[in-house]
Amino acid sequence: MTDVPEDWEQSLDMLKIEVTDAGAKAIEKELNDVEEVAQKIEHTRPVKRVKRTFKKWAATEEVQAIEELDKKFLKSPKG
């Protein structure tokens, strides 16, 4: 994670989530349902439109400038 206050980091290390077998099966079923629907709608007009719009947005000068800034940050000592 990023942008986490330093005093929270130790608490995050102690975070533990337990799921029962039944809970795991329910989560897996929901995931499978999402994947099934995603495959069914993948080639529909609205999904194609969203993909096209996202690609267009990703190519804007603003997004490119943020990517360059990210690269500079990653090369810095704090990155």
PDB file with one MODEL, atoms N, CA, C and O in Angstrom:
MODEL        1
ATOM      1  N   MET A   1       0.831  -1.186   0.000  1.00  0.00           N
ATOM      2  CA  MET A   1       0.000   0.000   0.000  1.00  0.00           C
ATOM      3  C   MET A   1       0.875   1.248   0.000  1.00  0.00           C
ATOM      4  O   MET A   1       2.029   1.221   0.426  1.00  0.00           O
ATOM      5  N   THR A   2       0.308   2.320  -0.477  1.00  0.00           N
ATOM      6  CA  THR A   2       1.023   3.590  -0.455  1.00  0.00           C
ATOM      7  C   THR A   2       0.205   4.586   0.335  1.00  0.00           C
ATOM      8  O   THR A   2      -0.968   4.352   0.626  1.00  0.00           O
ATOM      9  N   ASP A   3       0.823   5.691   0.678  1.00  0.00           N
ATOM     10  CA  ASP A   3       0.155   6.762   1.406  1.00  0.00           C
ATOM     11  C   ASP A   3      -0.449   6.308   2.730  1.00  0.00           C
ATOM     12  O   ASP A   3      -1.477   6.833   3.156  1.00  0.00           O
ATOM     13  N   VAL A   4       0.184   5.337   3.381  1.00  0.00           N
ATOM     14  CA  VAL A   4      -0.269   4.865   4.677  1.00  0.00           C
ATOM     15  C   VAL A   4       0.569   5.561   5.741  1.00  0.00           C
ATOM     16  O   VAL A   4       1.798   5.506   5.696  1.00  0.00           O
ATOM     17  N   PRO A   5      -0.087   6.215   6.699  1.00  0.00           N
ATOM     18  CA  PRO A   5       0.685   6.862   7.757  1.00  0.00           C
ATOM     19  C   PRO A   5       1.575   5.844   8.470  1.00  0.00           C
ATOM     20  O   PRO A   5       1.181   4.697   8.679  1.00  0.00           O
ATOM     21  N   GLU A   6       2.760   6.274   8.834  1.00  0.00           N
ATOM     22  CA  GLU A   6       3.731   5.369   9.443  1.00  0.00           C
ATOM     23  C   GLU A   6       3.187   4.695  10.691  1.00  0.00           C
ATOM     24  O   GLU A   6       3.480   3.524  10.935  1.00  0.00           O
ATOM     25  N   ASP A   7       2.400   5.411  11.484  1.00  0.00           N
ATOM     26  CA  ASP A   7       1.888   4.821  12.717  1.00  0.00           C
ATOM     27  C   ASP A   7       0.824   3.746  12.459  1.00  0.00           C
ATOM     28  O   ASP A   7       0.461   3.010  13.376  1.00  0.00           O
ATOM     29  N   TRP A   8       0.324   3.647  11.228  1.00  0.00           N
ATOM     30  CA  TRP A   8      -0.643   2.606  10.879  1.00  0.00           C
ATOM     31  C   TRP A   8       0.042   1.334  10.395  1.00  0.00           C
ATOM     32  O   TRP A   8      -0.543   0.253  10.456  1.00  0.00           O
ATOM     33  N   GLU A   9       1.270   1.456   9.916  1.00  0.00           N
ATOM     34  CA  GLU A   9       1.931   0.315   9.288  1.00  0.00           C
ATOM     35  C   GLU A   9       2.019  -0.896  10.205  1.00  0.00           C
ATOM     36  O   GLU A   9       1.790  -2.021   9.758  1.00  0.00           O
ATOM     37  N   GLN A  10       2.346  -0.692  11.473  1.00  0.00           N
ATOM     38  CA  GLN A  10       2.446  -1.813  12.401  1.00  0.00           C
ATOM     39  C   GLN A  10       1.079  -2.474  12.577  1.00  0.00           C
ATOM     40  O   GLN A  10       0.989  -3.700  12.638  1.00  0.00           O
ATOM     41  N   SER A  11       0.031  -1.683  12.658  1.00  0.00           N
ATOM     42  CA  SER A  11      -1.315  -2.240  12.794  1.00  0.00           C
ATOM     43  C   SER A  11      -1.693  -3.055  11.570  1.00  0.00           C
ATOM     44  O   SER A  11      -2.341  -4.094  11.693  1.00  0.00           O
ATOM     45  N   LEU A  12      -1.299  -2.598  10.393  1.00  0.00           N
ATOM     46  CA  LEU A  12      -1.604  -3.341   9.172  1.00  0.00           C
ATOM     47  C   LEU A  12      -0.924  -4.699   9.176  1.00  0.00           C
ATOM     48  O   LEU A  12      -1.486  -5.685   8.699  1.00  0.00           O
ATOM     49  N   ASP A  13       0.293  -4.747   9.719  1.00  0.00           N
ATOM     50  CA  ASP A  13       0.997  -6.021   9.792  1.00  0.00           C
ATOM     51  C   ASP A  13       0.264  -7.014  10.687  1.00  0.00           C
ATOM     52  O   ASP A  13       0.404  -8.224  10.512  1.00  0.00           O
ATOM     53  N   MET A  14      -0.510  -6.517  11.639  1.00  0.00           N
ATOM     54  CA  MET A  14      -1.223  -7.385  12.561  1.00  0.00           C
ATOM     55  C   MET A  14      -2.616  -7.755  12.068  1.00  0.00           C
ATOM     56  O   MET A  14      -3.281  -8.592  12.679  1.00  0.00           O
ATOM     57  N   LEU A  15      -3.063  -7.156  10.990  1.00  0.00           N
ATOM     58  CA  LEU A  15      -4.391  -7.425  10.461  1.00  0.00           C
ATOM     59  C   LEU A  15      -4.479  -8.860   9.965  1.00  0.00           C
ATOM     60  O   LEU A  15      -3.635  -9.305   9.187  1.00  0.00           O
ATOM     61  N   LYS A  16      -5.486  -9.574  10.410  1.00  0.00           N
ATOM     62  CA  LYS A  16      -5.674 -10.955   9.982  1.00  0.00           C
ATOM     63  C   LYS A  16      -7.156 -11.181   9.737  1.00  0.00           C
ATOM     64  O   LYS A  16      -7.997 -10.839  10.568  1.00  0.00           O
ATOM     65  N   ILE A  17      -7.461 -11.753   8.601  1.00  0.00           N
ATOM     66  CA  ILE A  17      -8.845 -12.039   8.247  1.00  0.00           C
ATOM     67  C   ILE A  17      -8.978 -13.541   8.094  1.00  0.00           C
ATOM     68  O   ILE A  17      -8.222 -14.172   7.355  1.00  0.00           O
ATOM     69  N   GLU A  18      -9.947 -14.110   8.798  1.00  0.00           N
ATOM     70  CA  GLU A  18     -10.188 -15.550   8.705  1.00  0.00           C
ATOM     71  C   GLU A  18     -11.523 -15.774   8.022  1.00  0.00           C
ATOM     72  O   GLU A  18     -12.502 -15.079   8.297  1.00  0.00           O
ATOM     73  N   VAL A  19     -11.552 -16.761   7.121  1.00  0.00           N
ATOM     74  CA  VAL A  19     -12.760 -17.093   6.380  1.00  0.00           C
ATOM     75  C   VAL A  19     -13.006 -18.581   6.534  1.00  0.00           C
ATOM     76  O   VAL A  19     -12.084 -19.383   6.387  1.00  0.00           O
ATOM     77  N   THR A  20     -14.243 -18.955   6.831  1.00  0.00           N
ATOM     78  CA  THR A  20     -14.582 -20.371   6.955  1.00  0.00           C
ATOM     79  C   THR A  20     -14.585 -21.017   5.573  1.00  0.00           C
ATOM     80  O   THR A  20     -14.565 -20.320   4.559  1.00  0.00           O
ATOM     81  N   ASP A  21     -14.611 -22.339   5.534  1.00  0.00           N
ATOM     82  CA  ASP A  21     -14.693 -23.043   4.241  1.00  0.00           C
ATOM     83  C   ASP A  21     -15.948 -22.632   3.483  1.00  0.00           C
ATOM     84  O   ASP A  21     -15.910 -22.412   2.273  1.00  0.00           O
ATOM     85  N   ALA A  22     -17.066 -22.531   4.210  1.00  0.00           N
ATOM     86  CA  ALA A  22     -18.322 -22.125   3.564  1.00  0.00           C
ATOM     87  C   ALA A  22     -18.198 -20.711   3.014  1.00  0.00           C
ATOM     88  O   ALA A  22     -18.675 -20.427   1.915  1.00  0.00           O
ATOM     89  N   GLY A  23     -17.556 -19.819   3.776  1.00  0.00           N
ATOM     90  CA  GLY A  23     -17.352 -18.450   3.313  1.00  0.00           C
ATOM     91  C   GLY A  23     -16.467 -18.401   2.082  1.00  0.00           C
ATOM     92  O   GLY A  23     -16.724 -17.636   1.152  1.00  0.00           O
ATOM     93  N   ALA A  24     -15.417 -19.226   2.079  1.00  0.00           N
ATOM     94  CA  ALA A  24     -14.511 -19.278   0.928  1.00  0.00           C
ATOM     95  C   ALA A  24     -15.250 -19.760  -0.313  1.00  0.00           C
ATOM     96  O   ALA A  24     -15.034 -19.242  -1.409  1.00  0.00           O
ATOM     97  N   LYS A  25     -16.127 -20.757  -0.143  1.00  0.00           N
ATOM     98  CA  LYS A  25     -16.903 -21.264  -1.275  1.00  0.00           C
ATOM     99  C   LYS A  25     -17.863 -20.202  -1.801  1.00  0.00           C
ATOM    100  O   LYS A  25     -18.044 -20.065  -3.011  1.00  0.00           O
ATOM    101  N   ALA A  26     -18.476 -19.451  -0.888  1.00  0.00           N
ATOM    102  CA  ALA A  26     -19.399 -18.390  -1.305  1.00  0.00           C
ATOM    103  C   ALA A  26     -18.654 -17.296  -2.069  1.00  0.00           C
ATOM    104  O   ALA A  26     -19.144 -16.796  -3.081  1.00  0.00           O
ATOM    105  N   ILE A  27     -17.479 -16.932  -1.583  1.00  0.00           N
ATOM    106  CA  ILE A  27     -16.667 -15.919  -2.262  1.00  0.00           C
ATOM    107  C   ILE A  27     -16.252 -16.417  -3.643  1.00  0.00           C
ATOM    108  O   ILE A  27     -16.312 -15.668  -4.619  1.00  0.00           O
ATOM    109  N   GLU A  28     -15.838 -17.666  -3.728  1.00  0.00           N
ATOM    110  CA  GLU A  28     -15.420 -18.237  -5.010  1.00  0.00           C
ATOM    111  C   GLU A  28     -16.583 -18.279  -5.994  1.00  0.00           C
ATOM    112  O   GLU A  28     -16.398 -18.010  -7.181  1.00  0.00           O
ATOM    113  N   LYS A  29     -17.780 -18.612  -5.515  1.00  0.00           N
ATOM    114  CA  LYS A  29     -18.951 -18.653  -6.393  1.00  0.00           C
ATOM    115  C   LYS A  29     -19.232 -17.269  -6.962  1.00  0.00           C
ATOM    116  O   LYS A  29     -19.501 -17.125  -8.154  1.00  0.00           O
ATOM    117  N   GLU A  30     -19.170 -16.255  -6.110  1.00  0.00           N
ATOM    118  CA  GLU A  30     -19.415 -14.891  -6.575  1.00  0.00           C
ATOM    119  C   GLU A  30     -18.365 -14.467  -7.594  1.00  0.00           C
ATOM    120  O   GLU A  30     -18.687 -13.826  -8.594  1.00  0.00           O
ATOM    121  N   LEU A  31     -17.116 -14.823  -7.341  1.00  0.00           N
ATOM    122  CA  LEU A  31     -16.045 -14.503  -8.287  1.00  0.00           C
ATOM    123  C   LEU A  31     -16.313 -15.170  -9.631  1.00  0.00           C
ATOM    124  O   LEU A  31     -16.149 -14.547 -10.680  1.00  0.00           O
ATOM    125  N   ASN A  32     -16.723 -16.428  -9.601  1.00  0.00           N
ATOM    126  CA  ASN A  32     -17.028 -17.139 -10.848  1.00  0.00           C
ATOM    127  C   ASN A  32     -18.189 -16.482 -11.579  1.00  0.00           C
ATOM    128  O   ASN A  32     -18.187 -16.397 -12.807  1.00  0.00           O
ATOM    129  N   ASP A  33     -19.189 -16.012 -10.818  1.00  0.00           N
ATOM    130  CA  ASP A  33     -20.321 -15.324 -11.443  1.00  0.00           C
ATOM    131  C   ASP A  33     -19.852 -14.041 -12.148  1.00  0.00           C
ATOM    132  O   ASP A  33     -20.288 -13.740 -13.260  1.00  0.00           O
ATOM    133  N   VAL A  34     -18.967 -13.300 -11.493  1.00  0.00           N
ATOM    134  CA  VAL A  34     -18.450 -12.067 -12.088  1.00  0.00           C
ATOM    135  C   VAL A  34     -17.683 -12.382 -13.368  1.00  0.00           C
ATOM    136  O   VAL A  34     -17.857 -11.708 -14.383  1.00  0.00           O
ATOM    137  N   GLU A  35     -16.839 -13.400 -13.318  1.00  0.00           N
ATOM    138  CA  GLU A  35     -16.061 -13.781 -14.501  1.00  0.00           C
ATOM    139  C   GLU A  35     -16.981 -14.221 -15.645  1.00  0.00           C
ATOM    140  O   GLU A  35     -16.731 -13.899 -16.806  1.00  0.00           O
ATOM    141  N   GLU A  36     -18.031 -14.949 -15.315  1.00  0.00           N
ATOM    142  CA  GLU A  36     -18.973 -15.412 -16.338  1.00  0.00           C
ATOM    143  C   GLU A  36     -19.675 -14.232 -17.008  1.00  0.00           C
ATOM    144  O   GLU A  36     -19.786 -14.188 -18.233  1.00  0.00           O
ATOM    145  N   VAL A  37     -20.143 -13.291 -16.218  1.00  0.00           N
ATOM    146  CA  VAL A  37     -20.815 -12.115 -16.775  1.00  0.00           C
ATOM    147  C   VAL A  37     -19.829 -11.285 -17.596  1.00  0.00           C
ATOM    148  O   VAL A  37     -20.173 -10.790 -18.669  1.00  0.00           O
ATOM    149  N   ALA A  38     -18.610 -11.133 -17.094  1.00  0.00           N
ATOM    150  CA  ALA A  38     -17.603 -10.360 -17.827  1.00  0.00           C
ATOM    151  C   ALA A  38     -17.363 -10.959 -19.206  1.00  0.00           C
ATOM    152  O   ALA A  38     -17.248 -10.230 -20.191  1.00  0.00           O
ATOM    153  N   GLN A  39     -17.288 -12.279 -19.279  1.00  0.00           N
ATOM    154  CA  GLN A  39     -17.091 -12.930 -20.571  1.00  0.00           C
ATOM    155  C   GLN A  39     -18.292 -12.731 -21.483  1.00  0.00           C
ATOM    156  O   GLN A  39     -18.131 -12.560 -22.691  1.00  0.00           O
ATOM    157  N   LYS A  40     -19.486 -12.752 -20.920  1.00  0.00           N
ATOM    158  CA  LYS A  40     -20.693 -12.588 -21.734  1.00  0.00           C
ATOM    159  C   LYS A  40     -20.802 -11.182 -22.328  1.00  0.00           C
ATOM    160  O   LYS A  40     -21.281 -11.020 -23.450  1.00  0.00           O
ATOM    161  N   ILE A  41     -20.362 -10.171 -21.586  1.00  0.00           N
ATOM    162  CA  ILE A  41     -20.546  -8.795 -22.054  1.00  0.00           C
ATOM    163  C   ILE A  41     -19.302  -8.206 -22.714  1.00  0.00           C
ATOM    164  O   ILE A  41     -19.329  -7.068 -23.183  1.00  0.00           O
ATOM    165  N   GLU A  42     -18.220  -8.967 -22.752  1.00  0.00           N
ATOM    166  CA  GLU A  42     -16.942  -8.443 -23.235  1.00  0.00           C
ATOM    167  C   GLU A  42     -17.022  -7.764 -24.600  1.00  0.00           C
ATOM    168  O   GLU A  42     -16.374  -6.740 -24.816  1.00  0.00           O
ATOM    169  N   HIS A  43     -17.794  -8.310 -25.507  1.00  0.00           N
ATOM    170  CA  HIS A  43     -17.831  -7.788 -26.878  1.00  0.00           C
ATOM    171  C   HIS A  43     -19.086  -6.961 -27.166  1.00  0.00           C
ATOM    172  O   HIS A  43     -19.430  -6.740 -28.327  1.00  0.00           O
ATOM    173  N   THR A  44     -19.766  -6.510 -26.121  1.00  0.00           N
ATOM    174  CA  THR A  44     -20.956  -5.688 -26.336  1.00  0.00           C
ATOM    175  C   THR A  44     -20.553  -4.248 -26.637  1.00  0.00           C
ATOM    176  O   THR A  44     -19.440  -3.822 -26.326  1.00  0.00           O
ATOM    177  N   ARG A  45     -21.458  -3.520 -27.235  1.00  0.00           N
ATOM    178  CA  ARG A  45     -21.191  -2.138 -27.622  1.00  0.00           C
ATOM    179  C   ARG A  45     -20.814  -1.252 -26.428  1.00  0.00           C
ATOM    180  O   ARG A  45     -19.847  -0.496 -26.526  1.00  0.00           O
ATOM    181  N   PRO A  46     -21.547  -1.318 -25.296  1.00  0.00           N
ATOM    182  CA  PRO A  46     -21.163  -0.445 -24.168  1.00  0.00           C
ATOM    183  C   PRO A  46     -19.753  -0.730 -23.643  1.00  0.00           C
ATOM    184  O   PRO A  46     -19.020   0.202 -23.311  1.00  0.00           O
ATOM    185  N   VAL A  47     -19.373  -1.986 -23.567  1.00  0.00           N
ATOM    186  CA  VAL A  47     -18.042  -2.329 -23.065  1.00  0.00           C
ATOM    187  C   VAL A  47     -16.978  -1.850 -24.048  1.00  0.00           C
ATOM    188  O   VAL A  47     -15.945  -1.323 -23.636  1.00  0.00           O
ATOM    189  N   LYS A  48     -17.221  -2.026 -25.323  1.00  0.00           N
ATOM    190  CA  LYS A  48     -16.277  -1.547 -26.336  1.00  0.00           C
ATOM    191  C   LYS A  48     -16.125  -0.029 -26.239  1.00  0.00           C
ATOM    192  O   LYS A  48     -15.023   0.501 -26.384  1.00  0.00           O
ATOM    193  N   ARG A  49     -17.238   0.668 -25.991  1.00  0.00           N
ATOM    194  CA  ARG A  49     -17.213   2.119 -25.885  1.00  0.00           C
ATOM    195  C   ARG A  49     -16.383   2.547 -24.667  1.00  0.00           C
ATOM    196  O   ARG A  49     -15.593   3.488 -24.748  1.00  0.00           O
ATOM    197  N   VAL A  50     -16.569   1.853 -23.545  1.00  0.00           N
ATOM    198  CA  VAL A  50     -15.806   2.187 -22.342  1.00  0.00           C
ATOM    199  C   VAL A  50     -14.313   1.948 -22.575  1.00  0.00           C
ATOM    200  O   VAL A  50     -13.483   2.767 -22.181  1.00  0.00           O
ATOM    201  N   LYS A  51     -13.975   0.835 -23.212  1.00  0.00           N
ATOM    202  CA  LYS A  51     -12.560   0.544 -23.506  1.00  0.00           C
ATOM    203  C   LYS A  51     -11.954   1.638 -24.379  1.00  0.00           C
ATOM    204  O   LYS A  51     -10.849   2.114 -24.118  1.00  0.00           O
ATOM    205  N   ARG A  52     -12.682   2.026 -25.403  1.00  0.00           N
ATOM    206  CA  ARG A  52     -12.207   3.056 -26.328  1.00  0.00           C
ATOM    207  C   ARG A  52     -12.022   4.389 -25.595  1.00  0.00           C
ATOM    208  O   ARG A  52     -11.025   5.083 -25.799  1.00  0.00           O
ATOM    209  N   THR A  53     -12.978   4.735 -24.752  1.00  0.00           N
ATOM    210  CA  THR A  53     -12.908   5.979 -23.994  1.00  0.00           C
ATOM    211  C   THR A  53     -11.733   5.960 -23.028  1.00  0.00           C
ATOM    212  O   THR A  53     -11.028   6.959 -22.885  1.00  0.00           O
ATOM    213  N   PHE A  54     -11.520   4.834 -22.367  1.00  0.00           N
ATOM    214  CA  PHE A  54     -10.409   4.721 -21.427  1.00  0.00           C
ATOM    215  C   PHE A  54      -9.072   4.871 -22.146  1.00  0.00           C
ATOM    216  O   PHE A  54      -8.182   5.574 -21.666  1.00  0.00           O
ATOM    217  N   LYS A  55      -8.931   4.215 -23.290  1.00  0.00           N
ATOM    218  CA  LYS A  55      -7.682   4.324 -24.054  1.00  0.00           C
ATOM    219  C   LYS A  55      -7.436   5.765 -24.500  1.00  0.00           C
ATOM    220  O   LYS A  55      -6.307   6.255 -24.469  1.00  0.00           O
ATOM    221  N   LYS A  56      -8.507   6.429 -24.911  1.00  0.00           N
ATOM    222  CA  LYS A  56      -8.401   7.818 -25.336  1.00  0.00           C
ATOM    223  C   LYS A  56      -7.955   8.695 -24.158  1.00  0.00           C
ATOM    224  O   LYS A  56      -7.088   9.555 -24.314  1.00  0.00           O
ATOM    225  N   TRP A  57      -8.554   8.472 -22.977  1.00  0.00           N
ATOM    226  CA  TRP A  57      -8.191   9.220 -21.781  1.00  0.00           C
ATOM    227  C   TRP A  57      -6.740   8.949 -21.386  1.00  0.00           C
ATOM    228  O   TRP A  57      -6.015   9.870 -21.010  1.00  0.00           O
ATOM    229  N   ALA A  58      -6.316   7.687 -21.470  1.00  0.00           N
ATOM    230  CA  ALA A  58      -4.958   7.313 -21.078  1.00  0.00           C
ATOM    231  C   ALA A  58      -3.906   7.976 -21.973  1.00  0.00           C
ATOM    232  O   ALA A  58      -2.754   8.131 -21.568  1.00  0.00           O
ATOM    233  N   ALA A  59      -4.293   8.357 -23.160  1.00  0.00           N
ATOM    234  CA  ALA A  59      -3.357   8.970 -24.102  1.00  0.00           C
ATOM    235  C   ALA A  59      -3.316  10.493 -23.985  1.00  0.00           C
ATOM    236  O   ALA A  59      -2.595  11.148 -24.738  1.00  0.00           O
ATOM    237  N   THR A  60      -4.082  11.067 -23.048  1.00  0.00           N
ATOM    238  CA  THR A  60      -4.096  12.526 -22.919  1.00  0.00           C
ATOM    239  C   THR A  60      -2.779  13.038 -22.340  1.00  0.00           C
ATOM    240  O   THR A  60      -2.032  12.301 -21.696  1.00  0.00           O
ATOM    241  N   GLU A  61      -2.518  14.311 -22.587  1.00  0.00           N
ATOM    242  CA  GLU A  61      -1.295  14.942 -22.089  1.00  0.00           C
ATOM    243  C   GLU A  61      -1.231  14.889 -20.560  1.00  0.00           C
ATOM    244  O   GLU A  61      -0.160  14.691 -19.986  1.00  0.00           O
ATOM    245  N   GLU A  62      -2.369  15.065 -19.912  1.00  0.00           N
ATOM    246  CA  GLU A  62      -2.398  15.060 -18.448  1.00  0.00           C
ATOM    247  C   GLU A  62      -1.955  13.715 -17.885  1.00  0.00           C
ATOM    248  O   GLU A  62      -1.157  13.663 -16.949  1.00  0.00           O
ATOM    249  N   VAL A  63      -2.462  12.643 -18.445  1.00  0.00           N
ATOM    250  CA  VAL A  63      -2.103  11.310 -17.962  1.00  0.00           C
ATOM    251  C   VAL A  63      -0.634  11.024 -18.270  1.00  0.00           C
ATOM    252  O   VAL A  63       0.074  10.441 -17.450  1.00  0.00           O
ATOM    253  N   GLN A  64      -0.188  11.428 -19.429  1.00  0.00           N
ATOM    254  CA  GLN A  64       1.216  11.228 -19.782  1.00  0.00           C
ATOM    255  C   GLN A  64       2.128  11.984 -18.813  1.00  0.00           C
ATOM    256  O   GLN A  64       3.182  11.480 -18.423  1.00  0.00           O
ATOM    257  N   ALA A  65       1.719  13.183 -18.431  1.00  0.00           N
ATOM    258  CA  ALA A  65       2.512  13.984 -17.488  1.00  0.00           C
ATOM    259  C   ALA A  65       2.573  13.296 -16.123  1.00  0.00           C
ATOM    260  O   ALA A  65       3.621  13.293 -15.477  1.00  0.00           O
ATOM    261  N   ILE A  66       1.471  12.722 -15.688  1.00  0.00           N
ATOM    262  CA  ILE A  66       1.457  12.000 -14.407  1.00  0.00           C
ATOM    263  C   ILE A  66       2.358  10.783 -14.481  1.00  0.00           C
ATOM    264  O   ILE A  66       3.076  10.490 -13.526  1.00  0.00           O
ATOM    265  N   GLU A  67       2.333  10.070 -15.594  1.00  0.00           N
ATOM    266  CA  GLU A  67       3.205   8.904 -15.751  1.00  0.00           C
ATOM    267  C   GLU A  67       4.681   9.300 -15.687  1.00  0.00           C
ATOM    268  O   GLU A  67       5.492   8.602 -15.077  1.00  0.00           O
ATOM    269  N   GLU A  68       5.021  10.415 -16.317  1.00  0.00           N
ATOM    270  CA  GLU A  68       6.401  10.893 -16.268  1.00  0.00           C
ATOM    271  C   GLU A  68       6.790  11.270 -14.836  1.00  0.00           C
ATOM    272  O   GLU A  68       7.897  10.976 -14.386  1.00  0.00           O
ATOM    273  N   LEU A  69       5.879  11.913 -14.140  1.00  0.00           N
ATOM    274  CA  LEU A  69       6.131  12.281 -12.749  1.00  0.00           C
ATOM    275  C   LEU A  69       6.325  11.019 -11.887  1.00  0.00           C
ATOM    276  O   LEU A  69       7.202  10.984 -11.025  1.00  0.00           O
ATOM    277  N   ASP A  70       5.521  10.009 -12.120  1.00  0.00           N
ATOM    278  CA  ASP A  70       5.664   8.739 -11.396  1.00  0.00           C
ATOM    279  C   ASP A  70       7.031   8.113 -11.649  1.00  0.00           C
ATOM    280  O   ASP A  70       7.673   7.614 -10.725  1.00  0.00           O
ATOM    281  N   LYS A  71       7.469   8.143 -12.899  1.00  0.00           N
ATOM    282  CA  LYS A  71       8.785   7.572 -13.238  1.00  0.00           C
ATOM    283  C   LYS A  71       9.901   8.311 -12.508  1.00  0.00           C
ATOM    284  O   LYS A  71      10.825   7.690 -11.984  1.00  0.00           O
ATOM    285  N   LYS A  72       9.811   9.644 -12.477  1.00  0.00           N
ATOM    286  CA  LYS A  72      10.827  10.435 -11.771  1.00  0.00           C
ATOM    287  C   LYS A  72      10.816  10.099 -10.276  1.00  0.00           C
ATOM    288  O   LYS A  72      11.868   9.961  -9.651  1.00  0.00           O
ATOM    289  N   PHE A  73       9.624   9.972  -9.725  1.00  0.00           N
ATOM    290  CA  PHE A  73       9.523   9.648  -8.300  1.00  0.00           C
ATOM    291  C   PHE A  73      10.131   8.280  -8.010  1.00  0.00           C
ATOM    292  O   PHE A  73      10.866   8.126  -7.034  1.00  0.00           O
ATOM    293  N   LEU A  74       9.838   7.297  -8.834  1.00  0.00           N
ATOM    294  CA  LEU A  74      10.366   5.946  -8.606  1.00  0.00           C
ATOM    295  C   LEU A  74      11.889   5.916  -8.679  1.00  0.00           C
ATOM    296  O   LEU A  74      12.524   5.074  -8.044  1.00  0.00           O
ATOM    297  N   LYS A  75      12.467   6.811  -9.436  1.00  0.00           N
ATOM    298  CA  LYS A  75      13.936   6.887  -9.532  1.00  0.00           C
ATOM    299  C   LYS A  75      14.546   7.643  -8.355  1.00  0.00           C
ATOM    300  O   LYS A  75      15.756   7.584  -8.139  1.00  0.00           O
ATOM    301  N   SER A  76      13.719   8.348  -7.599  1.00  0.00           N
ATOM    302  CA  SER A  76      14.211   9.146  -6.483  1.00  0.00           C
ATOM    303  C   SER A  76      14.471   8.258  -5.263  1.00  0.00           C
ATOM    304  O   SER A  76      14.010   7.118  -5.228  1.00  0.00           O
ATOM    305  N   PRO A  77      15.196   8.760  -4.272  1.00  0.00           N
ATOM    306  CA  PRO A  77      15.465   7.979  -3.053  1.00  0.00           C
ATOM    307  C   PRO A  77      14.185   7.563  -2.312  1.00  0.00           C
ATOM    308  O   PRO A  77      14.155   6.502  -1.688  1.00  0.00           O
ATOM    309  N   LYS A  78      13.132   8.386  -2.374  1.00  0.00           N
ATOM    310  CA  LYS A  78      11.883   8.033  -1.684  1.00  0.00           C
ATOM    311  C   LYS A  78      11.032   7.047  -2.478  1.00  0.00           C
ATOM    312  O   LYS A  78      10.106   6.443  -1.937  1.00  0.00           O
ATOM    313  N   GLY A  79      11.344   6.889  -3.742  1.00  0.00           N
ATOM    314  CA  GLY A  79      10.568   5.997  -4.602  1.00  0.00           C
ATOM    315  C   GLY A  79      10.972   4.606  -4.412  1.00  0.00           C
ATOM    316  O   GLY A  79      10.425   3.711  -5.056  1.00  0.00           O
TER     317      GLY A  79
ENDMDL
END
